[in-house]
Amino acid sequence: MVSTAVPSASRSPEDHSYENMPGHGNVAFCQQYADGDTSTRLATLAEGAKLTTPAVKAQGDTILSICKSLIAGGVAGGVSRTAVAPLERMKILLQVQNSLNPKYNGTIQGLKYIWKHEGMTGFFKGNGANCARIIPNSAVKFYSYEQASRAILWLYQTQTGQENAELTPVLRLGAGACAGIIAMSATYPMDMVRGRLTVQTSDSPTRYRGMVHAATTIIKEEGPRALYKGWLPSVIGVIPYVGLNFSVYESLKVWVSKRNVQESGLEPELTVLTKLGCGAVAGMVGQTVAYPLDVVRRRLQMVGWKDASSVITADGQRRTPVQYTGMVDAFRKTVANEGFGALYKGLVPNSVKVVPSIAIAFVTYELVKEVLHPEYRITD
């Protein structure tokens, strides 16, 4: 680089005015470095470092904070979903199986059937694809909730003029809904592929060899839009599901903390068992409200599948699953053909799965963030 600096002796006093102007400090220090002796240079560099450090540090801290949130959310999703993988698969099989010749009559019988015909690996079929989806989904969800809750709280404080206002359960519900929509939309194609892989059984026609093969086959045979089949009921369902999860979990924690203060006068740190309990209640409330939409979503994902799994075709008694034109049509035909109770098929294994899954996810997230020394937590 060619220097165009004016020699020190030829500069007028006015030329030094830029040294004190915002944004020109680094230029001034570089010029002083070039003009001064060694000791002056060292002192000048040190002073310049002081000026530049805050901006660099702020940017670094922001990136580090984002990484911590994403890592904590991803680990929480992977651990919680793997822990309940057998129940997750059982739920999906019950949701989509053909009513003409059902292979699974309940959770216990279904798990025994899988163990007998597919062994231990059958319990975790589709879990790799599930984790590949849930890890980024969970990471985005937790981080989005942090950012949405902070933004909503700021707006609430600004509108009400109350600087010390806290998030209410309704505001937490809104933040959770935003986080759920963002996370679901970002990772939905992987959920679609995971659903197809999970439904395959040992006696199904050879279809998908893995996530990549499944995705490319679906795109080739059904078009790119097929990767978003069932997206609308998913988004509608994720609003109460994720929203209630965060809202109930955080509200319960606040309520328990305040109760502890009233009883003991202190505010002790909530135990892991207490947090697991809060997460379990939150998961139960959210999944009960949103479950019918989850059933419809799964059924829409199976539409258009040539040589579908034997679970869907009832071992040849019906070669193709019922065709649905959309979410409303899927609701109508499901209730008309199988009764209202069909909207809650698989609810038992899902309830048994959701209670520990949500609880483990929340607790794992908070534990990982504590290990990483967070700048911000969802409770904040």
Secondary structure, 3 states (H helix, E strand, C coil): CCCCCCCHHHCCHHHHHHHHCCCCHHHHHHHHHHHCCHHHHHHHHHHHHHHHHHHHHHHHHHHHHHHHHHHHHHHHHHHHHHHCHHHHHHHHHHHHCCCCCCCCCCHHHHHHHHHHHHCHHHHCCCHHHHHHHHHHHHHHHHHHHHHHHHHHHHHHHHHHCCCCCCCCHHHHHHHHHHHHHHHHHHHHHHHHHHHHHHHCCCCCCCCCCCHHHHHHHHHHHHCHHHHHCCHHHHHHHHHHHHHHHHHHHHHHHHHHHHHHHHHHCCCCCCCHHHHHHHHHHHHHHHHHHHHHHHHHHHHHHHCCCCCCCHHHHCCCCCCCCCCCCCHHHHHHHHHHHHCHHHHHCCHHHHHHHHHHHHHHHHHHHHHHHHHCCCCCCCCC
